[in-house]
Amino acid sequence: MILLAIVVILLAVAKQALCLQQLVPKAVVSSLNSSLTLLYQNNLNLTDDVNHIGAILLDPMPRSSATAACAAIGESLLSRQAIVNHYSDFLRALSYQAYAGRAKTVQLYTIEGGSLSVAADIGEMTFPCTPKTASLPVLCSQSAAGNRATSGIASTPANQITVAAAGNNYVGFRNQKAFRFLGLRYAEPPQRWRYTSLYGETGLTIQANNYGSQCIQTGSGGSEDCLYLNIQTPYIPKAGSTDNLRAVLIWIHGGGFTGGSGADPSTDGSQLASRDDIVTVTFNYRLSTIGFLAVPGTNITGNYGIADQNLAIRVSMLSHTVVQLLSDTDASRF
């Protein structure tokens, strides 16, 4: 069932064997046995993004495993010079991990050539000597660029992640601010003026690095085959883990039921994900006459767009879906 597939993407980044020998780095991450946290100090100023960098935080592991773990996601250990050059960004991002209860007040990390100590209580970072046998959280570089909502702008072989989930392979990617899985069908292709059902095809390799078509609307086109869902998150837990799950925001786009889409750049999910440390889910639903026509005395009963919204929310809220697996929300309350 796609209910499981859509969301296990975000958990299954750790289910296949590491691919460290590809000619072009393309992460097929599975038995890494680590969560992935994309750290980025987002000040919401797009024009300033070129002056900032991020990092990928991995779970504690021996130093001997750290280089290979970063290489598995197409990165290297974060350099001391990068930290010095962006001291304020990394101090704030890593101090937040302590504030959120995910790190100690004074926390050591493995970096290139040594260790980094972050003392969140006094706002200080140093580079101490630590035993090579110490098992510490790992900071990897984060070379993925691009921050706009435009389809595929940041998707390259170097930052793609291929994940096996519920009978399908999903190819997502990360940009500067979030892990992104875009254009995921949440319903069967709709028939005109009919309520649709959950999508359940398996055995496919699905390119999840472009938004699906917007629903047909006056003035800007689109398609009737438009029921797609998007997931953007700063955090991917390792397989089977329920630690450090983030809250999830489900965004229903506006437009007076006549326009709009889940790919609206003004509400790009990666901004919300990185700034607020949450998972964002956006989706399309049928609009205008296609979504809301009702003819009394016939089987054209209307509110197809509302039914689409209901189905997308169910996909996000039922057990084994994005909210249950990526946050501590109790779906029984809804």
N, C-alpha and C positions, 0 to 999 in steps of 0.2 A: 504494500500500500504506500502511496505517495505521502500519506500522513507521516510515516516514519522516515521516508526518504528525504523529504524536504528539510527536515530538521536534523536528522542524524548526521547530515553533512557537517554540522557545526561540532558534532562530537567525534566524528569518525576520521578527523584529520590524522588519526593515529592508528589505522587498521591494516595497512599493507606494509611490505618490506621497504626499508629505506632504499632510495635510488640515489646513490652517491657517484655513479660512474657514467652519468649521462653526458653526452657531448655538449648539449645545451642545458644549463641548470633548469630543471622543471620539477618542482617538489612533488613527489608522490609519497606523502608522509603518512606513516601508519604506526609502525612499532617503535616510534620515537619514545613512547612512554613518557610523554611530557605534555603539559598544557602549553599553549602559546598565548602570550599577552603582547599586544602591539601598544607600545608606549609612545605617546606623542603629546607634547604640551600644546594644546590647541588654543590659540588666542582668538579664533574666529575671524582673523584678518587674512583673507585669501592672498592679498598682495604681499604679505609678509612670509608666506609659507616657504619661499626659497631660502630664507635665513634660518630655518629650523630643520632639525633632523629627528628621527625617532630611533627606537630599538625594539628588538623582539626579546621578551623575557621568557626563559625556559625554567622548568622546575629544577630543584637541586639535583646535582649529579657530580661524580668525580671529575676532576679537571681533565683526566685522560679521555673522557668521553665528550667533552664540551666542543672541541673543534669539529668533530664529525657531526654532532647534533646541529650545530649552526649550518654546516655544509648541506645537511639534509633539507633545509629550507632555502637553499641557494644563497646563504649569507656566511659571514665569518665572525669571529669574536670581535666585539666592539673594542675599538682602540682607545687607549688612554688619551691620545690627542683629540679624538672626537669628543670625549667627555669634557676635556679642558676647554675646547672651543665652544661648547654649548653647555657650560656649567650650570647656568640657571635652569635651563630646560630639564636637564636630567635630575637636578636636585629636587625640583618640584614634582616631577613625574614619579620618582622613586620614593620621595617622602609621602606622596599620596598612598603608595602601597602600604606603608606603615600605618597611616591614618585609617585605611580601610581594613586593617587587621590582617593583611596578607603578607606582611613582613615584620621583622623585629624593629624596635625603635632604633637600634644600631644594627644594620644588616650588611653582611659581606656578600659580594657578587664576584663570580669569575669573569674576567675580561681578558683581552689579548695581553699575554705576557705577565699576568699577575692577577691582582684582586682590587676591587673597589669597595670602600667602606662608606656607607651612608648613615650619618647620625641625624635622623629626622628631628630629634628634639632640640638640637642646637643649630640645625640648618647648615651642616658641614659635610663635605666629601673629601676623603683622603685615599691614598693608594698604599695600603699596608702590605707587609710581607706575611703570607699565610702558607701553611703546609700544603704541598702539592697533592697530598692525599685527602684534603678537605673536600667534602661534598657540599657545594654551594649552588644557589640559583645562578643561571648563566645569562649574560647579556650578549646578544648577537646584534650585528649591524642590521639596519633596515634600509635597504637601497631602493625600495619601490618608491617611485615618484608619482606625480599626478594626484590631483585632489578634486577634480570637477566631477559632476554627476554624469557627464556625457558618456554614452555607451562605449565601453571597451577602451576608453582613452588610456587607462593605466594597465591594461592587460598585455603582458609580454610573456614569452616562455620562461623568463627568469623569475617571475613572481607568481606564476600560476601554481595552484595546488589541486591535485587530482585526488578525489576521495571516493572510496567505494561505500555505498550506503543503500541498503534495502533493494539489492538487485540491480542497481544502476551505478555507473561511474559519473561523478560530477566534477567538472573542471571550473573552479573558481579562481580568485586571485586576491591580492591585497594591493591597495594603493598606499599613499602616504599615511593614511589615517585609520584604515579599518580593513578587516577581511570582508570580502564581498562575494556573495553568491546571488546572482541576478537572473531574472527571467525564468523562474521555476514555475512550471504549471501547477496550479493548485486545484484545477478542475478540468474535466474533459472539455474539448473544444465545444463551445455552446452552439446550440441550434436556435434559430431566431424564435423568440417568444416562447422559449421552453426553459424550465429550471434545469440547471446542470447538476452534475454529481462529481464526487472526488475523482481526481486523476489517479490511475493505478498501473500504468504501463511499466514494465521492467525490462532488463536486458539491454539497456541503452547506455551510451556515453553522451552525457548532456553537457553542452558548453554553457556554463553558468556565469559567463563574463560579459554578457550584454543584456540590457533590459529587453523584455518582450515588447511587442507592438502595443501602443496605447489603444484603448477602445475607440472605435470610430466616433468622430465628433465633428460638428460643423466648423469649417474653416481651417482645420489642421489635419484632416484625414484620420487614418488609423485603420484598424481591422476589427472584424467581428470576432476573430480568434485572438482574444486579448487577455484572458484570465491568467495573469502571471503574478508571482509573488517574489519579493526581494528580501534578502537577509544581509544585514551589515552589522559587524560585531568587532569589538576590540579584543575579544577573548574566545579561545577555542579550548575547552577542557579536554584532557586526555580521555581516551575511551573508558567508559564505565565510571568516571568520576563525577561526583556531585559537589565538589569543593569549589568555593569562590564563584558560584553562579551569579550572573548579573541579572538585574531587572530587565524586563523587555517592554518596549514601547511599540504598540501597534498603531501605525499612522494611517488614517483614512483620508485621502486627499479631498480637497474641496473643489468647487467649480459649479455649484448650483445644479448638480446632476446632469449638466450638459457638456462639461469639459474637464480637463485635468487628467493626471495619471500618477502612478506610484513612482515615476521617474522624474518628477518635478525637481529641477536643480535647486530651487529655492528652499526645498526641504530635504536636501540630500542626507541620507541616513548616516553617511560616514562622519559628518559633522556632529550629529547627535551622539553617535557611538563613541567617538574619541573625546568629545568635550564632557559628556555626562557619564561615561563609562557604563553604557547600556547597550543592549542589543536592540536594533530597530528593524521592524518588519513593515514594509509598504506593499501595496498591491493595487491592481487595476480592477475596476468593476464596470459593467455595462452602463451606458449613459443614454440620455435623451430618449427618443422613440424606441430604440432597440432595448433600452433598459427599463422603460417605465410605461410603455403603451398598455392601456387596458381598454378592452371593448366589451361592454356589458352584453350578456347573453351568449358569449363565446368562451372558448378555453384560453383566450388571451387575457389573463387576469392581472398582469402588471407586476410592478415591483421586482423585476428580474435583477436589477442592479442592487437592490437591498438584499435579495437572496444571495447574490454573489458576495457581498460584504459579510453576510452571516457565515457563508461557507469558508471564506478566508480566515475569519476569526476562529471558527471551529478548528481549522487546520492548525492554527497557532496555539489553541488553548487545550485541545484534548490531550489525553495521556500520550506520551512518547513524541510529542511535538515540541516546537521551539521553546515555549514558555516552560513546560515541564522539565525539559532537559537542560535549559540554559539559565533558568532563574529559580527563585524559591517561591514563585507564585503558586498558590493552591487553586487549581482549576475548578475544584468542587464549589468554590465560592461564586462562580460565574454562571 
